[in-house]
């Protein structure tokens, strides 16, 4: 028997540390790593969205429905468009 393992999305939360110096009142705030500034969607999900638009040309609506029903990932059509734009040659 061949079976597909359960698929659950991995959600990460990043918090930026912010401080105010008690001596000079200078404010500092940590920055996100550059890879996180590009998109709130990780590289594996982004590659899947890219594949669903190129190798398996699904519409935005069908891509959105597939990700929601299969992976429980809610994603807007605008986010799908932005991800696909990054994968265009």
Buried (B, 14 or more C-beta within 10 A) or exposed (E): EEEEEEEEEEEEEEEEEEEEEEEEEEEEEEEEEEEEEEBEBBEEBBEBBBBBBEEEEBEBEEBBEBBEEEBEBEBEEEBBEBBBEEEEE
